[in-house]
Amino acid sequence: MLVLLLGLVLFLGIHSIRIFAPEWRDSRLASMGEGPWKGVYSLVSLAGLGLLVWGYSLARPTAPDLYEPAAWMMHVNGALMLPALILVVSSDLKARWIKAAVKHPMLLAVKLWAFGHLLANGDLASVLLFGAFLVWAVADRISVKNRPADAVDNVDTSWSGRDSAAIVVGGLVYGLFVWKLHVWLFGAVPYAV
């Protein structure tokens, strides 16, 4: 469990600097420059992600159950993953209409992913992992709401090809996860057979 906790601290810690220490972040960015700052940020993020994946795979088999999810919760989780994956893709593609509709597609995707997986998994390792991400995403959304707004004058928020592509690609990725990808990557069947 220690490796999982260390991964959470590193990954969510580096992603929380803008929430809890924005002035420190800005001073580091100014003194280091954008390239070196992004390099350090990326290295810490990757190290944290690696520890998260490794720590979760170590902790989950022996983690005590905190609650027993109802079987139908797996299907609720599955239903939440389709919009979550579409939102992740829309964030990467900078889909205009979807961004205007939900404001922060990546944060909403993380919230849907984490909440859905909390519904479907009741072991301590899962509660720590998904609960930490859910708390972080809520805190980050509150933080974003309190930051000065970016200039949005004359920003086109009409439906674009990127919005359509986000839905198609997100749907395809969802299909791959349901088909085999979730089992290959995480060793867990997303739906009971």
FENSUL-V77906 format. One record per residue. N is the residue number from 1. PSI is psi in degrees with one decimal (999 if undefined). OMEGA is omega as a letter, one per 30 degrees, with the letter a starting at -180 (NA if undefined). NEAR is the number of other C-alpha atoms within 10 Angstrom. Layout:
BEGIN
n=N psi=PSI omega=OMEGA near=NEAR
n=N psi=PSI omega=OMEGA near=NEAR
END
This chain:
BEGIN
n=1 psi=-26.2 omega=a near=18
n=2 psi=-40.1 omega=l near=12
n=3 psi=-41.7 omega=l near=19
n=4 psi=-46.7 omega=a near=25
n=5 psi=-40.4 omega=l near=19
n=6 psi=-42.0 omega=l near=18
n=7 psi=-42.0 omega=l near=26
n=8 psi=-44.5 omega=a near=23
n=9 psi=-46.3 omega=a near=17
n=10 psi=-52.0 omega=a near=20
n=11 psi=-52.2 omega=a near=24
n=12 psi=-27.6 omega=l near=19
n=13 psi=-49.5 omega=a near=18
n=14 psi=-32.7 omega=l near=17
n=15 psi=-6.6 omega=a near=17
n=16 psi=-2.9 omega=a near=18
n=17 psi=-42.1 omega=a near=14
n=18 psi=-23.9 omega=l near=17
n=19 psi=-50.1 omega=a near=20
n=20 psi=-18.2 omega=a near=14
n=21 psi=59.5 omega=a near=10
n=22 psi=-34.7 omega=l near=13
n=23 psi=-42.4 omega=l near=12
n=24 psi=-44.5 omega=l near=12
n=25 psi=-47.4 omega=a near=15
n=26 psi=-38.1 omega=l near=13
n=27 psi=-38.4 omega=l near=11
n=28 psi=-43.3 omega=l near=14
n=29 psi=-42.5 omega=l near=15
n=30 psi=-40.7 omega=a near=11
n=31 psi=-36.4 omega=a near=11
n=32 psi=-32.9 omega=a near=13
n=33 psi=157.3 omega=a near=11
n=34 psi=-43.9 omega=a near=11
n=35 psi=-54.3 omega=l near=10
n=36 psi=-38.7 omega=l near=13
n=37 psi=-46.9 omega=l near=16
n=38 psi=-34.6 omega=l near=13
n=39 psi=-47.7 omega=l near=11
n=40 psi=-45.3 omega=l near=13
n=41 psi=-45.7 omega=a near=14
n=42 psi=-42.8 omega=l near=14
n=43 psi=-45.0 omega=l near=13
n=44 psi=-41.1 omega=l near=19
n=45 psi=-46.1 omega=l near=20
n=46 psi=-41.5 omega=l near=15
n=47 psi=-44.3 omega=l near=14
n=48 psi=-43.1 omega=l near=24
n=49 psi=-43.9 omega=l near=19
n=50 psi=-44.1 omega=l near=16
n=51 psi=-36.1 omega=l near=22
n=52 psi=-51.5 omega=a near=23
n=53 psi=-48.1 omega=l near=16
n=54 psi=-46.8 omega=a near=14
n=55 psi=-39.2 omega=l near=21
n=56 psi=-41.3 omega=l near=23
n=57 psi=-30.0 omega=l near=17
n=58 psi=-40.8 omega=a near=16
n=59 psi=-34.8 omega=a near=18
n=60 psi=-43.9 omega=a near=16
n=61 psi=-28.1 omega=a near=10
n=62 psi=4.0 omega=a near=12
n=63 psi=134.3 omega=l near=15
n=64 psi=149.5 omega=l near=12
n=65 psi=128.9 omega=l near=15
n=66 psi=-30.5 omega=l near=13
n=67 psi=158.6 omega=l near=12
n=68 psi=106.3 omega=a near=11
n=69 psi=144.0 omega=l near=15
n=70 psi=147.5 omega=a near=12
n=71 psi=-34.6 omega=a near=12
n=72 psi=-16.4 omega=l near=13
n=73 psi=-28.3 omega=l near=17
n=74 psi=-36.5 omega=a near=21
n=75 psi=-34.3 omega=l near=17
n=76 psi=-44.7 omega=l near=14
n=77 psi=-46.8 omega=l near=22
n=78 psi=-39.2 omega=l near=21
n=79 psi=-34.5 omega=l near=13
n=80 psi=-25.2 omega=a near=19
n=81 psi=-28.2 omega=l near=24
n=82 psi=-54.5 omega=l near=20
n=83 psi=-32.5 omega=l near=20
n=84 psi=-45.1 omega=a near=25
n=85 psi=-37.0 omega=l near=25
n=86 psi=-41.2 omega=l near=27
n=87 psi=-39.6 omega=l near=28
n=88 psi=-48.1 omega=a near=20
n=89 psi=-41.2 omega=a near=25
n=90 psi=-33.9 omega=l near=26
n=91 psi=-43.6 omega=l near=21
n=92 psi=-35.9 omega=a near=13
n=93 psi=-6.6 omega=a near=14
n=94 psi=50.4 omega=l near=16
n=95 psi=121.4 omega=a near=24
n=96 psi=-52.4 omega=a near=20
n=97 psi=-43.8 omega=a near=19
n=98 psi=-42.8 omega=l near=24
n=99 psi=-43.6 omega=l near=17
n=100 psi=-36.0 omega=a near=15
n=101 psi=-39.4 omega=a near=10
n=102 psi=-4.8 omega=l near=12
n=103 psi=-57.0 omega=a near=14
n=104 psi=82.8 omega=a near=16
n=105 psi=-38.1 omega=a near=25
n=106 psi=-43.6 omega=l near=21
n=107 psi=-40.3 omega=l near=23
n=108 psi=-38.2 omega=l near=20
n=109 psi=-44.1 omega=l near=24
n=110 psi=-41.6 omega=l near=22
n=111 psi=-44.6 omega=l near=23
n=112 psi=-45.2 omega=l near=23
n=113 psi=-49.9 omega=a near=22
n=114 psi=-46.6 omega=a near=25
n=115 psi=-46.2 omega=l near=19
n=116 psi=-42.8 omega=a near=22
n=117 psi=-26.3 omega=l near=23
n=118 psi=-35.0 omega=l near=22
n=119 psi=-35.3 omega=a near=21
n=120 psi=-11.3 omega=a near=21
n=121 psi=122.8 omega=a near=21
n=122 psi=9.0 omega=l near=19
n=123 psi=158.0 omega=a near=20
n=124 psi=-42.3 omega=a near=18
n=125 psi=-42.4 omega=l near=25
n=126 psi=-41.1 omega=l near=21
n=127 psi=-40.9 omega=l near=21
n=128 psi=-49.1 omega=a near=18
n=129 psi=-59.5 omega=a near=21
n=130 psi=-34.1 omega=l near=21
n=131 psi=-41.8 omega=l near=18
n=132 psi=-42.4 omega=l near=16
n=133 psi=-37.6 omega=l near=21
n=134 psi=-46.3 omega=l near=22
n=135 psi=-43.7 omega=l near=14
n=136 psi=-45.7 omega=a near=20
n=137 psi=-39.0 omega=l near=23
n=138 psi=-45.8 omega=l near=15
n=139 psi=-40.9 omega=a near=16
n=140 psi=-39.2 omega=l near=18
n=141 psi=-40.4 omega=l near=17
n=142 psi=-41.7 omega=l near=12
n=143 psi=-44.6 omega=a near=14
n=144 psi=-39.0 omega=a near=14
n=145 psi=-30.8 omega=a near=11
n=146 psi=-4.4 omega=l near=10
n=147 psi=157.4 omega=l near=11
n=148 psi=138.2 omega=a near=7
n=149 psi=143.7 omega=l near=8
n=150 psi=153.7 omega=l near=6
n=151 psi=126.6 omega=a near=7
n=152 psi=15.8 omega=l near=7
n=153 psi=135.2 omega=l near=6
n=154 psi=27.7 omega=l near=6
n=155 psi=127.0 omega=a near=9
n=156 psi=119.4 omega=l near=11
n=157 psi=19.4 omega=l near=13
n=158 psi=161.8 omega=l near=12
n=159 psi=137.1 omega=a near=13
n=160 psi=172.1 omega=l near=15
n=161 psi=-28.9 omega=l near=13
n=162 psi=-34.9 omega=l near=19
n=163 psi=-44.6 omega=l near=23
n=164 psi=-43.2 omega=l near=16
n=165 psi=-38.8 omega=l near=16
n=166 psi=-41.0 omega=l near=24
n=167 psi=-44.4 omega=a near=21
n=168 psi=-50.4 omega=a near=14
n=169 psi=-44.1 omega=l near=16
n=170 psi=-41.1 omega=l near=22
n=171 psi=-40.2 omega=l near=18
n=172 psi=-43.2 omega=l near=15
n=173 psi=-41.1 omega=l near=17
n=174 psi=-46.4 omega=l near=20
n=175 psi=-40.7 omega=l near=13
n=176 psi=-40.6 omega=l near=12
n=177 psi=-44.8 omega=l near=18
n=178 psi=-39.8 omega=a near=16
n=179 psi=-62.4 omega=a near=14
n=180 psi=-23.7 omega=a near=14
n=181 psi=-38.5 omega=a near=17
n=182 psi=-40.7 omega=l near=15
n=183 psi=-44.9 omega=a near=13
n=184 psi=-43.1 omega=a near=11
n=185 psi=-38.8 omega=a near=9
n=186 psi=-7.1 omega=l near=12
n=187 psi=16.1 omega=a near=11
n=188 psi=133.3 omega=l near=12
n=189 psi=123.9 omega=a near=16
n=190 psi=-24.9 omega=l near=19
n=191 psi=139.8 omega=l near=14
n=192 psi=140.7 omega=l near=9
n=193 psi=999 omega=NA near=4
END
